[in-house]
Every structure is written in structure tokens, then in C-alpha cells.
Amino acid sequence: MDAEEAIISRRSVRAFLPTPVPRQTVERILEVASRAPSGTNMQPWRAYVVAGETKRRVSEAVLKARATEGDVHVAEHRYYPREWREPYIGRRRKVGLDLYDLVGVKKGDKTAMFRQHGRNFEFFGAPVGLFFTIDKHLEIGSWLDFGMFIEAVMVAARAQDLHTCPQAAWPPYHRVIRRILPIPEHEAIVCGMALGHEDPAAPENQLRTERAPLGDWATFIDLDA
């Protein structure tokens, strides 16, 4: 597919088929994504790719910690704002409600919401999981570069007819993940990602998020129509 189709068709898939993804395909995706730009060509990204038994061990360990250790696990960086304001809180609520409606979770059902959120830690059934890390001493510019790299990973996956789900749910459990994966202390976990073939029969994969119209966020100055 061309670049425009790959970008438009990219979305967060939350149910995958068990169909294996060959290592060489994952390697190709990461190699292509590594062409993402970075300030002074620093290339601040690192990736840890898991499958099979190791992926199972990571999932089981984090799910156990989540169920038994309460709120003691926190990320090494803040992803969301401390105070939510419009239009961001409205968008956040809508996508959550839309997803829960598709999977049959009723508003206010905290048990069902907790269970659905826990699917993150199974990589939504994907055969491949990725963890992206960054050196802790790097600054905001490198985090911006990392975002471009992650987008490139997702677009490159679409070129292989695969889907992804970037996951901010993983970083709070960095201590648990480090017990299994060789992630050094000087690297912070940016996010996880599920990678595989979409399960087209899963209701949650019918979710299509909205985008604000161009006129709401783009200002054109001295550019003729």
C-alpha cells in the first residue's frame, strides 16, 4: 500500500489472531522505522521484542502484580496531564465509552473495566510484543523523535499487512518487566506495543476514532487556496 493508505488505515487493534509473525518481518519493520528523523541523528530508540514463552512470562508477571500489589507501580514519566481540560477530557471519555459499548462494558462497571484494561497485558492476544525504551538522561527533543519512530513502526507494519496497538499501560510495571527482560536501569520504558494480524470478528476492532476537522486546529497564513 502507499504511504497515505498505510497512515489512514493504521489504528489501535485490540484483538489479534494467533497467526505467527516471522522474525524477519519484525526486523524489516524496525529497520524501515529506523529511518525516522531524530535531532542530530541521535536515534534515541531501543526496542525489546518478545514472543512465545518470554511474552507469556512477562504477561503473567504483570497481571499478577496488577492484581495483588495495588497502586504501588508507577511509571518513571508522566504521560497524561495532571489536570484534564476540554477538549481533551471529552475526547478521552468518548473513545473510552465507544470501546466499552462495543465490548459490552456498562458505564460504571469497574470490575468489567478493570478486566478489559487487563487485556493490555496480554498484548490483546498478539503473537509479538514490543517494549520501547529511551535513555533516561535524554530530554524532550529525543522523546519527540521517539514518537516519530513509533509512528513509523506502526506505518511500516501496515505495509506488511499487519496491525498494531501502542500501549501506555505498560510503563508503570517497569520493575516487574525488568525482572524478565534485560532492560538496564538507565533506560525508561516509553511504551509497549502489540503486533500481529487483526481478528476481524472481534467487536472491539470495529472501533473507529474520530478526528477533529482541519479547521479546528490548522491555521493557514498567506497560503492561497
Sequence and secondary structure as in RCSB ss.txt:
>XXXX:A:sequence
MDAEEAIISRRSVRAFLPTPVPRQTVERILEVASRAPSGTNMQPWRAYVVAGETKRRVSEAVLKARATEGDVHVA
EHRYYPREWREPYIGRRRKVGLDLYDLVGVKKGDKTAMFRQHGRNFEFFGAPVGLFFTIDKHLEIGSWLDFGMFI
EAVMVAARAQDLHTCPQAAWPPYHRVIRRILPIPEHEAIVCGMALGHEDPAAPENQLRTERAPLGDWATFIDLDA
>XXXX:A:secstr
  HHHHHHH  B   B      HHHHHHHHHHHTTS  GGG    EEEEE HHHHHHHHHHHHHHHHHSTT    
SS  S SS  TTHHHHHHHHHHHHHHHTT  TT HHHHHHHHHGGGGGGG SEEEEEEEETT  HHHHHHHHHHH
HHHHHHHHHTT EEEEETTSGGGHHHHHTTS   TTEEEEEEEEEE B TT GGGG       HHHH    S   
